[in-house]
Amino acid sequence: MPNLGLPELIIIFVIVILVFGVGRLGEVGRELGKGIREFKKATQYDPSEDEESKKPSPAKIAERPADEEKKSE
C-alpha cells in the first residue's frame, strides 16, 4: 500500500469538507471516534464475561421454584 503524503491528505481533507461541510466536521469526527471505540470494545476478548454468562442470574434463580410448582400441578 502506498504511503500517504501531505498532498494526498490535503486532497482527502478538501473532499471531506465538500461532502460534509465545515459545520458537520466535528460531528462526523465524534461519531467516527465513537464507532472505532465500540468496535475495539467488541473485538477484545474478556474471559471473565464467559464465566459470568455461565453463572445463573438472580432472576433465573427466583424463577426456578415457580417453574417446578407449575410442573407438579
PQR file of N, CA, C, O and H, with PARSE charges and radii, in Angstrom:
ATOM      1  N   MET A   1       0.841  -1.166   0.000 -0.4000 1.5000
ATOM      2  CA  MET A   1       0.000   0.000   0.000 -0.0000 2.0000
ATOM      3  C   MET A   1       0.893   1.238   0.000  0.5500 1.7000
ATOM      4  O   MET A   1       1.817   1.348   0.805 -0.5500 1.4000
ATOM      5  N   PRO A   2       0.610   2.159  -0.902 -0.5600 1.5000
ATOM      6  CA  PRO A   2       1.457   3.348  -0.972  0.2800 2.0000
ATOM      7  C   PRO A   2       1.257   4.243   0.248  0.5500 1.7000
ATOM      8  O   PRO A   2       0.175   4.293   0.834 -0.5500 1.4000
ATOM      9  N   ASN A   3       2.315   4.941   0.611 -0.4000 1.5000
ATOM     10  CA  ASN A   3       2.250   5.868   1.733 -0.0000 2.0000
ATOM     11  C   ASN A   3       1.488   7.125   1.338  0.5500 1.7000
ATOM     12  O   ASN A   3       1.601   7.595   0.206 -0.5500 1.4000
ATOM     13  H   ASN A   3       3.194   4.901   0.136  0.4000 1.0000
ATOM     14  N   LEU A   4       0.712   7.668   2.272 -0.4000 1.5000
ATOM     15  CA  LEU A   4       0.001   8.918   2.024 -0.0000 2.0000
ATOM     16  C   LEU A   4       0.882  10.075   2.450  0.5500 1.7000
ATOM     17  O   LEU A   4       1.320  10.149   3.598 -0.5500 1.4000
ATOM     18  H   LEU A   4       0.620   7.286   3.191  0.4000 1.0000
ATOM     19  N   GLY A   5       1.132  10.963   1.528 -0.4000 1.5000
ATOM     20  CA  GLY A   5       1.925  12.139   1.835 -0.0000 2.0000
ATOM     21  C   GLY A   5       1.027  13.328   2.122  0.5500 1.7000
ATOM     22  O   GLY A   5      -0.196  13.194   2.169 -0.5500 1.4000
ATOM     23  H   GLY A   5       0.776  10.903   0.595  0.4000 1.0000
ATOM     24  N   LEU A   6       1.623  14.474   2.310 -0.4000 1.5000
ATOM     25  CA  LEU A   6       0.887  15.695   2.626 -0.0000 2.0000
ATOM     26  C   LEU A   6      -0.071  16.096   1.498  0.5500 1.7000
ATOM     27  O   LEU A   6      -1.211  16.458   1.788 -0.5500 1.4000
ATOM     28  H   LEU A   6       2.617  14.583   2.271  0.4000 1.0000
ATOM     29  N   PRO A   7       0.342  16.047   0.227 -0.5600 1.5000
ATOM     30  CA  PRO A   7      -0.600  16.431  -0.840  0.2800 2.0000
ATOM     31  C   PRO A   7      -1.842  15.530  -0.892  0.5500 1.7000
ATOM     32  O   PRO A   7      -2.954  16.012  -1.109 -0.5500 1.4000
ATOM     33  N   GLU A   8      -1.649  14.251  -0.696 -0.4000 1.5000
ATOM     34  CA  GLU A   8      -2.787  13.327  -0.716 -0.0000 2.0000
ATOM     35  C   GLU A   8      -3.739  13.588   0.445  0.5500 1.7000
ATOM     36  O   GLU A   8      -4.957  13.549   0.272 -0.5500 1.4000
ATOM     37  H   GLU A   8      -0.746  13.860  -0.519  0.4000 1.0000
ATOM     38  N   LEU A   9      -3.182  13.857   1.642 -0.4000 1.5000
ATOM     39  CA  LEU A   9      -4.020  14.144   2.808 -0.0000 2.0000
ATOM     40  C   LEU A   9      -4.801  15.441   2.624  0.5500 1.7000
ATOM     41  O   LEU A   9      -5.953  15.530   3.049 -0.5500 1.4000
ATOM     42  H   LEU A   9      -2.193  13.889   1.783  0.4000 1.0000
ATOM     43  N   ILE A  10      -4.197  16.442   2.001 -0.4000 1.5000
ATOM     44  CA  ILE A  10      -4.896  17.703   1.739 -0.0000 2.0000
ATOM     45  C   ILE A  10      -6.054  17.474   0.774  0.5500 1.7000
ATOM     46  O   ILE A  10      -7.146  18.004   0.979 -0.5500 1.4000
ATOM     47  H   ILE A  10      -3.262  16.370   1.656  0.4000 1.0000
ATOM     48  N   ILE A  11      -5.825  16.692  -0.271 -0.4000 1.5000
ATOM     49  CA  ILE A  11      -6.887  16.392  -1.236 -0.0000 2.0000
ATOM     50  C   ILE A  11      -8.035  15.657  -0.548  0.5500 1.7000
ATOM     51  O   ILE A  11      -9.199  15.982  -0.784 -0.5500 1.4000
ATOM     52  H   ILE A  11      -4.938  16.261  -0.438  0.4000 1.0000
ATOM     53  N   ILE A  12      -7.730  14.675   0.296 -0.4000 1.5000
ATOM     54  CA  ILE A  12      -8.765  13.939   1.022 -0.0000 2.0000
ATOM     55  C   ILE A  12      -9.533  14.878   1.939  0.5500 1.7000
ATOM     56  O   ILE A  12     -10.760  14.799   2.011 -0.5500 1.4000
ATOM     57  H   ILE A  12      -6.784  14.411   0.487  0.4000 1.0000
ATOM     58  N   PHE A  13      -8.838  15.765   2.638 -0.4000 1.5000
ATOM     59  CA  PHE A  13      -9.477  16.712   3.552 -0.0000 2.0000
ATOM     60  C   PHE A  13     -10.408  17.661   2.791  0.5500 1.7000
ATOM     61  O   PHE A  13     -11.504  17.954   3.270 -0.5500 1.4000
ATOM     62  H   PHE A  13      -7.842  15.829   2.579  0.4000 1.0000
ATOM     63  N   VAL A  14      -9.995  18.143   1.618 -0.4000 1.5000
ATOM     64  CA  VAL A  14     -10.837  19.030   0.808 -0.0000 2.0000
ATOM     65  C   VAL A  14     -12.096  18.291   0.352  0.5500 1.7000
ATOM     66  O   VAL A  14     -13.184  18.867   0.368 -0.5500 1.4000
ATOM     67  H   VAL A  14      -9.105  17.905   1.229  0.4000 1.0000
ATOM     68  N   ILE A  15     -11.967  17.040  -0.048 -0.4000 1.5000
ATOM     69  CA  ILE A  15     -13.124  16.249  -0.480 -0.0000 2.0000
ATOM     70  C   ILE A  15     -14.084  16.047   0.682  0.5500 1.7000
ATOM     71  O   ILE A  15     -15.298  16.147   0.503 -0.5500 1.4000
ATOM     72  H   ILE A  15     -11.083  16.572  -0.061  0.4000 1.0000
ATOM     73  N   VAL A  16     -13.556  15.763   1.878 -0.4000 1.5000
ATOM     74  CA  VAL A  16     -14.399  15.577   3.059 -0.0000 2.0000
ATOM     75  C   VAL A  16     -15.147  16.868   3.380  0.5500 1.7000
ATOM     76  O   VAL A  16     -16.325  16.822   3.732 -0.5500 1.4000
ATOM     77  H   VAL A  16     -12.570  15.682   2.023  0.4000 1.0000
ATOM     78  N   ILE A  17     -14.487  18.010   3.266 -0.4000 1.5000
ATOM     79  CA  ILE A  17     -15.152  19.295   3.518 -0.0000 2.0000
ATOM     80  C   ILE A  17     -16.260  19.534   2.492  0.5500 1.7000
ATOM     81  O   ILE A  17     -17.334  20.023   2.843 -0.5500 1.4000
ATOM     82  H   ILE A  17     -13.530  18.048   2.980  0.4000 1.0000
ATOM     83  N   LEU A  18     -16.009  19.197   1.245 -0.4000 1.5000
ATOM     84  CA  LEU A  18     -17.029  19.382   0.214 -0.0000 2.0000
ATOM     85  C   LEU A  18     -18.239  18.473   0.441  0.5500 1.7000
ATOM     86  O   LEU A  18     -19.377  18.881   0.206 -0.5500 1.4000
ATOM     87  H   LEU A  18     -15.137  18.799   0.960  0.4000 1.0000
ATOM     88  N   VAL A  19     -17.997  17.259   0.893 -0.4000 1.5000
ATOM     89  CA  VAL A  19     -19.091  16.300   1.085 -0.0000 2.0000
ATOM     90  C   VAL A  19     -19.895  16.621   2.341  0.5500 1.7000
ATOM     91  O   VAL A  19     -21.124  16.653   2.285 -0.5500 1.4000
ATOM     92  H   VAL A  19     -17.073  16.928   1.084  0.4000 1.0000
ATOM     93  N   PHE A  20     -19.240  16.855   3.458 -0.4000 1.5000
ATOM     94  CA  PHE A  20     -19.934  17.018   4.731 -0.0000 2.0000
ATOM     95  C   PHE A  20     -20.160  18.478   5.122  0.5500 1.7000
ATOM     96  O   PHE A  20     -21.085  18.767   5.881 -0.5500 1.4000
ATOM     97  H   PHE A  20     -18.241  16.829   3.503  0.4000 1.0000
ATOM     98  N   GLY A  21     -19.360  19.382   4.636 -0.4000 1.5000
ATOM     99  CA  GLY A  21     -19.469  20.777   5.025 -0.0000 2.0000
ATOM    100  C   GLY A  21     -18.651  21.048   6.275  0.5500 1.7000
ATOM    101  O   GLY A  21     -18.354  20.140   7.051 -0.5500 1.4000
ATOM    102  H   GLY A  21     -18.608  19.148   4.019  0.4000 1.0000
ATOM    103  N   VAL A  22     -18.294  22.308   6.457 -0.4000 1.5000
ATOM    104  CA  VAL A  22     -17.426  22.683   7.573 -0.0000 2.0000
ATOM    105  C   VAL A  22     -18.140  22.492   8.906  0.5500 1.7000
ATOM    106  O   VAL A  22     -17.516  22.056   9.874 -0.5500 1.4000
ATOM    107  H   VAL A  22     -18.536  23.046   5.827  0.4000 1.0000
ATOM    108  N   GLY A  23     -19.421  22.805   8.981 -0.4000 1.5000
ATOM    109  CA  GLY A  23     -20.160  22.738  10.240 -0.0000 2.0000
ATOM    110  C   GLY A  23     -20.311  21.336  10.795  0.5500 1.7000
ATOM    111  O   GLY A  23     -20.417  21.166  12.010 -0.5500 1.4000
ATOM    112  H   GLY A  23     -19.928  23.159   8.195  0.4000 1.0000
ATOM    113  N   ARG A  24     -20.323  20.333   9.941 -0.4000 1.5000
ATOM    114  CA  ARG A  24     -20.555  18.965  10.406 -0.0000 2.0000
ATOM    115  C   ARG A  24     -19.276  18.173  10.622  0.5500 1.7000
ATOM    116  O   ARG A  24     -19.350  17.009  11.016 -0.5500 1.4000
ATOM    117  H   ARG A  24     -20.236  20.471   8.955  0.4000 1.0000
ATOM    118  N   LEU A  25     -18.113  18.751  10.381 -0.4000 1.5000
ATOM    119  CA  LEU A  25     -16.860  18.007  10.537 -0.0000 2.0000
ATOM    120  C   LEU A  25     -16.665  17.507  11.960  0.5500 1.7000
ATOM    121  O   LEU A  25     -16.234  16.371  12.157 -0.5500 1.4000
ATOM    122  H   LEU A  25     -18.053  19.696  10.061  0.4000 1.0000
ATOM    123  N   GLY A  26     -16.974  18.333  12.958 -0.4000 1.5000
ATOM    124  CA  GLY A  26     -16.834  17.917  14.359 -0.0000 2.0000
ATOM    125  C   GLY A  26     -17.749  16.761  14.690  0.5500 1.7000
ATOM    126  O   GLY A  26     -17.352  15.818  15.374 -0.5500 1.4000
ATOM    127  H   GLY A  26     -17.324  19.255  12.799  0.4000 1.0000
ATOM    128  N   GLU A  27     -18.979  16.835  14.204 -0.4000 1.5000
ATOM    129  CA  GLU A  27     -19.955  15.772  14.451 -0.0000 2.0000
ATOM    130  C   GLU A  27     -19.524  14.461  13.777  0.5500 1.7000
ATOM    131  O   GLU A  27     -19.625  13.387  14.370 -0.5500 1.4000
ATOM    132  H   GLU A  27     -19.302  17.601  13.648  0.4000 1.0000
ATOM    133  N   VAL A  28     -19.051  14.563  12.554 -0.4000 1.5000
ATOM    134  CA  VAL A  28     -18.592  13.375  11.829 -0.0000 2.0000
ATOM    135  C   VAL A  28     -17.396  12.751  12.538  0.5500 1.7000
ATOM    136  O   VAL A  28     -17.326  11.530  12.674 -0.5500 1.4000
ATOM    137  H   VAL A  28     -18.968  15.436  12.073  0.4000 1.0000
ATOM    138  N   GLY A  29     -16.463  13.569  12.986 -0.4000 1.5000
ATOM    139  CA  GLY A  29     -15.283  13.065  13.704 -0.0000 2.0000
ATOM    140  C   GLY A  29     -15.663  12.400  15.008  0.5500 1.7000
ATOM    141  O   GLY A  29     -15.111  11.358  15.363 -0.5500 1.4000
ATOM    142  H   GLY A  29     -16.520  14.561  12.875  0.4000 1.0000
ATOM    143  N   ARG A  30     -16.609  13.000  15.730 -0.4000 1.5000
ATOM    144  CA  ARG A  30     -17.060  12.435  17.003 -0.0000 2.0000
ATOM    145  C   ARG A  30     -17.718  11.068  16.785  0.5500 1.7000
ATOM    146  O   ARG A  30     -17.434  10.120  17.518 -0.5500 1.4000
ATOM    147  H   ARG A  30     -17.057  13.847  15.441  0.4000 1.0000
ATOM    148  N   GLU A  31     -18.587  10.964  15.788 -0.4000 1.5000
ATOM    149  CA  GLU A  31     -19.261   9.695  15.502 -0.0000 2.0000
ATOM    150  C   GLU A  31     -18.273   8.632  15.010  0.5500 1.7000
ATOM    151  O   GLU A  31     -18.415   7.453  15.332 -0.5500 1.4000
ATOM    152  H   GLU A  31     -18.818  11.734  15.193  0.4000 1.0000
ATOM    153  N   LEU A  32     -17.289   9.046  14.243 -0.4000 1.5000
ATOM    154  CA  LEU A  32     -16.269   8.105  13.773 -0.0000 2.0000
ATOM    155  C   LEU A  32     -15.463   7.568  14.949  0.5500 1.7000
ATOM    156  O   LEU A  32     -15.204   6.367  15.022 -0.5500 1.4000
ATOM    157  H   LEU A  32     -17.174  10.004  13.981  0.4000 1.0000
ATOM    158  N   GLY A  33     -15.065   8.445  15.869 -0.4000 1.5000
ATOM    159  CA  GLY A  33     -14.329   8.010  17.059 -0.0000 2.0000
ATOM    160  C   GLY A  33     -15.156   7.085  17.926  0.5500 1.7000
ATOM    161  O   GLY A  33     -14.641   6.097  18.451 -0.5500 1.4000
ATOM    162  H   GLY A  33     -15.276   9.420  15.809  0.4000 1.0000
ATOM    163  N   LYS A  34     -16.437   7.394  18.082 -0.4000 1.5000
ATOM    164  CA  LYS A  34     -17.335   6.555  18.877 -0.0000 2.0000
ATOM    165  C   LYS A  34     -17.458   5.159  18.251  0.5500 1.7000
ATOM    166  O   LYS A  34     -17.446   4.149  18.955 -0.5500 1.4000
ATOM    167  H   LYS A  34     -16.855   8.196  17.655  0.4000 1.0000
ATOM    168  N   GLY A  35     -17.576   5.122  16.936 -0.4000 1.5000
ATOM    169  CA  GLY A  35     -17.676   3.832  16.246 -0.0000 2.0000
ATOM    170  C   GLY A  35     -16.412   3.002  16.389  0.5500 1.7000
ATOM    171  O   GLY A  35     -16.482   1.786  16.569 -0.5500 1.4000
ATOM    172  H   GLY A  35     -17.586   5.942  16.365  0.4000 1.0000
ATOM    173  N   ILE A  36     -15.266   3.645  16.312 -0.4000 1.5000
ATOM    174  CA  ILE A  36     -13.990   2.927  16.462 -0.0000 2.0000
ATOM    175  C   ILE A  36     -13.854   2.379  17.876  0.5500 1.7000
ATOM    176  O   ILE A  36     -13.414   1.243  18.055 -0.5500 1.4000
ATOM    177  H   ILE A  36     -15.209   4.633  16.166  0.4000 1.0000
ATOM    178  N   ARG A  37     -14.230   3.178  18.897 -0.4000 1.5000
ATOM    179  CA  ARG A  37     -14.158   2.705  20.286 -0.0000 2.0000
ATOM    180  C   ARG A  37     -15.083   1.508  20.504  0.5500 1.7000
ATOM    181  O   ARG A  37     -14.695   0.536  21.152 -0.5500 1.4000
ATOM    182  H   ARG A  37     -14.587   4.100  18.751  0.4000 1.0000
ATOM    183  N   GLU A  38     -16.297   1.572  19.971 -0.4000 1.5000
ATOM    184  CA  GLU A  38     -17.233   0.454  20.124 -0.0000 2.0000
ATOM    185  C   GLU A  38     -16.706  -0.798  19.425  0.5500 1.7000
ATOM    186  O   GLU A  38     -16.848  -1.907  19.940 -0.5500 1.4000
ATOM    187  H   GLU A  38     -16.612   2.362  19.444  0.4000 1.0000
ATOM    188  N   PHE A  39     -16.097  -0.620  18.254 -0.4000 1.5000
ATOM    189  CA  PHE A  39     -15.543  -1.761  17.528 -0.0000 2.0000
ATOM    190  C   PHE A  39     -14.410  -2.405  18.309  0.5500 1.7000
ATOM    191  O   PHE A  39     -14.346  -3.630  18.411 -0.5500 1.4000
ATOM    192  H   PHE A  39     -15.981   0.281  17.835  0.4000 1.0000
ATOM    193  N   LYS A  40     -13.510  -1.587  18.866 -0.4000 1.5000
ATOM    194  CA  LYS A  40     -12.403  -2.127  19.659 -0.0000 2.0000
ATOM    195  C   LYS A  40     -12.926  -2.869  20.878  0.5500 1.7000
ATOM    196  O   LYS A  40     -12.427  -3.941  21.220 -0.5500 1.4000
ATOM    197  H   LYS A  40     -13.563  -0.591  18.783  0.4000 1.0000
ATOM    198  N   LYS A  41     -13.928  -2.301  21.531 -0.4000 1.5000
ATOM    199  CA  LYS A  41     -14.504  -2.930  22.713 -0.0000 2.0000
ATOM    200  C   LYS A  41     -15.149  -4.271  22.356  0.5500 1.7000
ATOM    201  O   LYS A  41     -15.051  -5.232  23.119 -0.5500 1.4000
ATOM    202  H   LYS A  41     -14.334  -1.430  21.253  0.4000 1.0000
ATOM    203  N   ALA A  42     -15.803  -4.333  21.205 -0.4000 1.5000
ATOM    204  CA  ALA A  42     -16.469  -5.566  20.791 -0.0000 2.0000
ATOM    205  C   ALA A  42     -15.477  -6.642  20.366  0.5500 1.7000
ATOM    206  O   ALA A  42     -15.774  -7.831  20.479 -0.5500 1.4000
ATOM    207  H   ALA A  42     -15.883  -3.553  20.586  0.4000 1.0000
ATOM    208  N   THR A  43     -14.308  -6.247  19.883 -0.4000 1.5000
ATOM    209  CA  THR A  43     -13.359  -7.239  19.402 -0.0000 2.0000
ATOM    210  C   THR A  43     -12.410  -7.735  20.487  0.5500 1.7000
ATOM    211  O   THR A  43     -11.722  -8.736  20.288 -0.5500 1.4000
ATOM    212  H   THR A  43     -14.067  -5.281  19.792  0.4000 1.0000
ATOM    213  N   GLN A  44     -12.361  -7.056  21.629 -0.4000 1.5000
ATOM    214  CA  GLN A  44     -11.476  -7.506  22.703 -0.0000 2.0000
ATOM    215  C   GLN A  44     -12.130  -8.654  23.447  0.5500 1.7000
ATOM    216  O   GLN A  44     -13.309  -8.583  23.791 -0.5500 1.4000
ATOM    217  H   GLN A  44     -12.919  -6.243  21.791  0.4000 1.0000
ATOM    218  N   TYR A  45     -11.373  -9.709  23.696 -0.4000 1.5000
ATOM    219  CA  TYR A  45     -11.872 -10.893  24.390 -0.0000 2.0000
ATOM    220  C   TYR A  45     -11.651 -10.732  25.881  0.5500 1.7000
ATOM    221  O   TYR A  45     -10.546 -10.420  26.324 -0.5500 1.4000
ATOM    222  H   TYR A  45     -10.415  -9.767  23.417  0.4000 1.0000
ATOM    223  N   ASP A  46     -12.703 -10.946  26.651 -0.4000 1.5000
ATOM    224  CA  ASP A  46     -12.620 -10.860  28.101 -0.0000 2.0000
ATOM    225  C   ASP A  46     -13.110 -12.193  28.676  0.5500 1.7000
ATOM    226  O   ASP A  46     -14.310 -12.466  28.650 -0.5500 1.4000
ATOM    227  H   ASP A  46     -13.600 -11.200  26.291  0.4000 1.0000
ATOM    228  N   PRO A  47     -12.195 -13.032  29.198 -0.5600 1.5000
ATOM    229  CA  PRO A  47     -12.620 -14.343  29.702  0.2800 2.0000
ATOM    230  C   PRO A  47     -13.564 -14.245  30.897  0.5500 1.7000
ATOM    231  O   PRO A  47     -14.311 -15.189  31.155 -0.5500 1.4000
ATOM    232  N   SER A  48     -13.554 -13.145  31.628 -0.4000 1.5000
ATOM    233  CA  SER A  48     -14.464 -13.036  32.776 -0.0000 2.0000
ATOM    234  C   SER A  48     -15.914 -12.955  32.310  0.5500 1.7000
ATOM    235  O   SER A  48     -16.819 -13.332  33.055 -0.5500 1.4000
ATOM    236  H   SER A  48     -12.947 -12.379  31.419  0.4000 1.0000
ATOM    237  N   GLU A  49     -16.152 -12.468  31.086 -0.4000 1.5000
ATOM    238  CA  GLU A  49     -17.520 -12.427  30.567 -0.0000 2.0000
ATOM    239  C   GLU A  49     -18.058 -13.843  30.364  0.5500 1.7000
ATOM    240  O   GLU A  49     -19.246 -14.085  30.577 -0.5500 1.4000
ATOM    241  H   GLU A  49     -15.417 -12.161  30.481  0.4000 1.0000
ATOM    242  N   ASP A  50     -17.205 -14.776  29.957 -0.4000 1.5000
ATOM    243  CA  ASP A  50     -17.638 -16.156  29.777 -0.0000 2.0000
ATOM    244  C   ASP A  50     -18.042 -16.771  31.109  0.5500 1.7000
ATOM    245  O   ASP A  50     -19.050 -17.473  31.181 -0.5500 1.4000
ATOM    246  H   ASP A  50     -16.240 -14.579  29.784  0.4000 1.0000
ATOM    247  N   GLU A  51     -17.274 -16.520  32.159 -0.4000 1.5000
ATOM    248  CA  GLU A  51     -17.585 -17.067  33.472 -0.0000 2.0000
ATOM    249  C   GLU A  51     -18.888 -16.477  34.014  0.5500 1.7000
ATOM    250  O   GLU A  51     -19.680 -17.184  34.638 -0.5500 1.4000
ATOM    251  H   GLU A  51     -16.455 -15.950  32.100  0.4000 1.0000
ATOM    252  N   GLU A  52     -19.109 -15.189  33.777 -0.4000 1.5000
ATOM    253  CA  GLU A  52     -20.330 -14.549  34.248 -0.0000 2.0000
ATOM    254  C   GLU A  52     -21.540 -15.076  33.515  0.5500 1.7000
ATOM    255  O   GLU A  52     -22.615 -15.183  34.106 -0.5500 1.4000
ATOM    256  H   GLU A  52     -18.466 -14.615  33.271  0.4000 1.0000
ATOM    257  N   SER A  53     -21.399 -15.412  32.236 -0.4000 1.5000
ATOM    258  CA  SER A  53     -22.548 -15.897  31.479 -0.0000 2.0000
ATOM    259  C   SER A  53     -22.937 -17.311  31.912  0.5500 1.7000
ATOM    260  O   SER A  53     -24.084 -17.714  31.719 -0.5500 1.4000
ATOM    261  H   SER A  53     -20.527 -15.325  31.756  0.4000 1.0000
ATOM    262  N   LYS A  54     -22.004 -18.073  32.495 -0.4000 1.5000
ATOM    263  CA  LYS A  54     -22.313 -19.428  32.961 -0.0000 2.0000
ATOM    264  C   LYS A  54     -23.050 -19.409  34.290  0.5500 1.7000
ATOM    265  O   LYS A  54     -23.805 -20.333  34.593 -0.5500 1.4000
ATOM    266  H   LYS A  54     -21.073 -17.745  32.652  0.4000 1.0000
ATOM    267  N   LYS A  55     -22.837 -18.360  35.088 -0.4000 1.5000
ATOM    268  CA  LYS A  55     -23.495 -18.273  36.386 -0.0000 2.0000
ATOM    269  C   LYS A  55     -24.953 -17.869  36.185  0.5500 1.7000
ATOM    270  O   LYS A  55     -25.233 -16.981  35.379 -0.5500 1.4000
ATOM    271  H   LYS A  55     -22.224 -17.610  34.841  0.4000 1.0000
ATOM    272  N   PRO A  56     -25.872 -18.487  36.885 -0.5600 1.5000
ATOM    273  CA  PRO A  56     -27.268 -18.072  36.742  0.2800 2.0000
ATOM    274  C   PRO A  56     -27.496 -16.718  37.400  0.5500 1.7000
ATOM    275  O   PRO A  56     -26.930 -16.419  38.451 -0.5500 1.4000
ATOM    276  N   SER A  57     -28.323 -15.916  36.771 -0.4000 1.5000
ATOM    277  CA  SER A  57     -28.616 -14.602  37.329 -0.0000 2.0000
ATOM    278  C   SER A  57     -29.624 -14.757  38.464  0.5500 1.7000
ATOM    279  O   SER A  57     -30.324 -15.769  38.509 -0.5500 1.4000
ATOM    280  H   SER A  57     -28.783 -16.159  35.917  0.4000 1.0000
ATOM    281  N   PRO A  58     -29.726 -13.799  39.380 -0.5600 1.5000
ATOM    282  CA  PRO A  58     -30.697 -13.885  40.478  0.2800 2.0000
ATOM    283  C   PRO A  58     -32.129 -14.020  39.970  0.5500 1.7000
ATOM    284  O   PRO A  58     -32.946 -14.675  40.617 -0.5500 1.4000
ATOM    285  N   ALA A  59     -32.449 -13.425  38.843 -0.4000 1.5000
ATOM    286  CA  ALA A  59     -33.802 -13.544  38.299 -0.0000 2.0000
ATOM    287  C   ALA A  59     -34.085 -14.982  37.886  0.5500 1.7000
ATOM    288  O   ALA A  59     -35.193 -15.476  38.100 -0.5500 1.4000
ATOM    289  H   ALA A  59     -31.786 -12.892  38.317  0.4000 1.0000
ATOM    290  N   LYS A  60     -33.109 -15.658  37.302 -0.4000 1.5000
ATOM    291  CA  LYS A  60     -33.306 -17.042  36.889 -0.0000 2.0000
ATOM    292  C   LYS A  60     -33.434 -17.959  38.098  0.5500 1.7000
ATOM    293  O   LYS A  60     -34.206 -18.918  38.068 -0.5500 1.4000
ATOM    294  H   LYS A  60     -32.210 -15.257  37.129  0.4000 1.0000
ATOM    295  N   ILE A  61     -32.690 -17.676  39.155 -0.4000 1.5000
ATOM    296  CA  ILE A  61     -32.775 -18.489  40.363 -0.0000 2.0000
ATOM    297  C   ILE A  61     -34.160 -18.335  40.972  0.5500 1.7000
ATOM    298  O   ILE A  61     -34.736 -19.315  41.445 -0.5500 1.4000
ATOM    299  H   ILE A  61     -32.064 -16.897  39.179  0.4000 1.0000
ATOM    300  N   ALA A  62     -34.705 -17.125  40.969 -0.4000 1.5000
ATOM    301  CA  ALA A  62     -36.033 -16.880  41.538 -0.0000 2.0000
ATOM    302  C   ALA A  62     -37.114 -17.546  40.703  0.5500 1.7000
ATOM    303  O   ALA A  62     -38.158 -17.914  41.242 -0.5500 1.4000
ATOM    304  H   ALA A  62     -34.237 -16.329  40.585  0.4000 1.0000
ATOM    305  N   GLU A  63     -36.896 -17.712  39.404 -0.4000 1.5000
ATOM    306  CA  GLU A  63     -37.902 -18.318  38.534 -0.0000 2.0000
ATOM    307  C   GLU A  63     -37.958 -19.832  38.680  0.5500 1.7000
ATOM    308  O   GLU A  63     -39.005 -20.419  38.406 -0.5500 1.4000
ATOM    309  H   GLU A  63     -36.048 -17.413  38.966  0.4000 1.0000
ATOM    310  N   ARG A  64     -36.914 -20.473  39.085 -0.4000 1.5000
ATOM    311  CA  ARG A  64     -36.870 -21.934  39.128 -0.0000 2.0000
ATOM    312  C   ARG A  64     -37.955 -22.548  40.008  0.5500 1.7000
ATOM    313  O   ARG A  64     -38.649 -23.448  39.535 -0.5500 1.4000
ATOM    314  H   ARG A  64     -36.063 -19.996  39.308  0.4000 1.0000
ATOM    315  N   PRO A  65     -38.148 -22.119  41.267 -0.5600 1.5000
ATOM    316  CA  PRO A  65     -39.192 -22.751  42.077  0.2800 2.0000
ATOM    317  C   PRO A  65     -40.584 -22.575  41.477  0.5500 1.7000
ATOM    318  O   PRO A  65     -41.417 -23.476  41.577 -0.5500 1.4000
ATOM    319  N   ALA A  66     -40.839 -21.451  40.871 -0.4000 1.5000
ATOM    320  CA  ALA A  66     -42.144 -21.232  40.262 -0.0000 2.0000
ATOM    321  C   ALA A  66     -42.353 -22.198  39.098  0.5500 1.7000
ATOM    322  O   ALA A  66     -43.455 -22.714  38.909 -0.5500 1.4000
ATOM    323  H   ALA A  66     -40.163 -20.719  40.790  0.4000 1.0000
ATOM    324  N   ASP A  67     -41.311 -22.440  38.326 -0.4000 1.5000
ATOM    325  CA  ASP A  67     -41.424 -23.376  37.217 -0.0000 2.0000
ATOM    326  C   ASP A  67     -41.680 -24.790  37.714  0.5500 1.7000
ATOM    327  O   ASP A  67     -42.467 -25.523  37.116 -0.5500 1.4000
ATOM    328  H   ASP A  67     -40.417 -22.020  38.479  0.4000 1.0000
ATOM    329  N   GLU A  68     -41.020 -25.186  38.809 -0.4000 1.5000
ATOM    330  CA  GLU A  68     -41.208 -26.523  39.349 -0.0000 2.0000
ATOM    331  C   GLU A  68     -42.607 -26.693  39.941  0.5500 1.7000
ATOM    332  O   GLU A  68     -43.169 -27.786  39.867 -0.5500 1.4000
ATOM    333  H   GLU A  68     -40.380 -24.591  39.295  0.4000 1.0000
ATOM    334  N   GLU A  69     -43.182 -25.640  40.526 -0.4000 1.5000
ATOM    335  CA  GLU A  69     -44.535 -25.710  41.082 -0.0000 2.0000
ATOM    336  C   GLU A  69     -45.540 -25.909  39.964  0.5500 1.7000
ATOM    337  O   GLU A  69     -46.501 -26.662  40.121 -0.5500 1.4000
ATOM    338  H   GLU A  69     -42.725 -24.753  40.587  0.4000 1.0000
ATOM    339  N   LYS A  70     -45.330 -25.244  38.840 -0.4000 1.5000
ATOM    340  CA  LYS A  70     -46.248 -25.397  37.710 -0.0000 2.0000
ATOM    341  C   LYS A  70     -46.224 -26.815  37.168  0.5500 1.7000
ATOM    342  O   LYS A  70     -47.260 -27.338  36.756 -0.5500 1.4000
ATOM    343  H   LYS A  70     -44.549 -24.632  38.713  0.4000 1.0000
ATOM    344  N   LYS A  71     -45.071 -27.436  37.165 -0.4000 1.5000
ATOM    345  CA  LYS A  71     -44.950 -28.803  36.646 -0.0000 2.0000
ATOM    346  C   LYS A  71     -45.665 -29.792  37.583  0.5500 1.7000
ATOM    347  O   LYS A  71     -46.243 -30.770  37.110 -0.5500 1.4000
ATOM    348  H   LYS A  71     -44.230 -27.012  37.500  0.4000 1.0000
ATOM    349  N   SER A  72     -45.633 -29.560  38.864 -0.4000 1.5000
ATOM    350  CA  SER A  72     -46.241 -30.506  39.809 -0.0000 2.0000
ATOM    351  C   SER A  72     -47.747 -30.391  39.839  0.5500 1.7000
ATOM    352  O   SER A  72     -48.417 -31.316  40.297 -0.5500 1.4000
ATOM    353  H   SER A  72     -45.163 -28.765  39.249  0.4000 1.0000
ATOM    354  N   GLU A  73     -48.303 -29.294  39.369 -0.4000 1.5000
ATOM    355  CA  GLU A  73     -49.769 -29.111  39.389 -0.0000 2.0000
ATOM    356  C   GLU A  73     -50.391 -29.816  38.250  0.5500 1.7000
ATOM    357  O   GLU A  73     -51.611 -29.781  38.095 -0.5500 1.4000
ATOM    358  H   GLU A  73     -47.758 -28.542  38.996  0.4000 1.0000
TER
END
